[in-house]
Amino acid sequence: MKRILAILLENEPGALSRIVGLFSQRAYNIDSLTVGTTDDQTLSRITITTHGDDRVVEQITKQVNKLVDVLKVLDLTEMQHIERELLLVKVYARDEQSRAAVTRVCDVFQGSIIDMGKQSYTLQMVSSKDKIESFLDMLRHETDLIEVVRSGTVGIGRGDKALRS
């Protein structure tokens, strides 16, 4: 089962390495990993997407909580939450027909064209993983993909509950 863990930790050198090392040592796979500072520059927030049953995720959470730099761990999949992923994709748009097809797909999926080259478009989309997969599938039917860059999942709990120190 897919799990999304949000981790609040001190923004110190080596903190991310210790968390990734913990996953590696215990042979847990990380499907996606995003990291950024919070509104407090001394704190970072990590969002890790992994797979595992309740026992595995409980074990991961306990081990991560033991790390010195970690302030709080929250399993977002256990609560109402919002998750998004950022996609940047460069596609061939050599002629009017392919340009029109790519534009149509962007309009339907609420993506946007953020750059144009002589024979390519660079597109952006922020959405759920499933919608991004559908967007990419439709683009593959209309043109060739040159390059795909994905951020991985970020998530936040709904309502008043927050990951704070």
Secondary structure, DSSP 8 states (H G I E B T S, - for coil): -EEEEEEEEE--TTHHHHHHHHHHHTT--EEEEEEEE-SSTTEEEEEEEEE--HHHHHHHHHHHHHSTTEEEEEEGGGS-EEEEEEEEEEEE--SHHHHHHHHHHHHHHT-EEEEE-SSEEEEEEEE-HHHHHHHHHHHHHHS-EEEEEE---EEEESTT-----
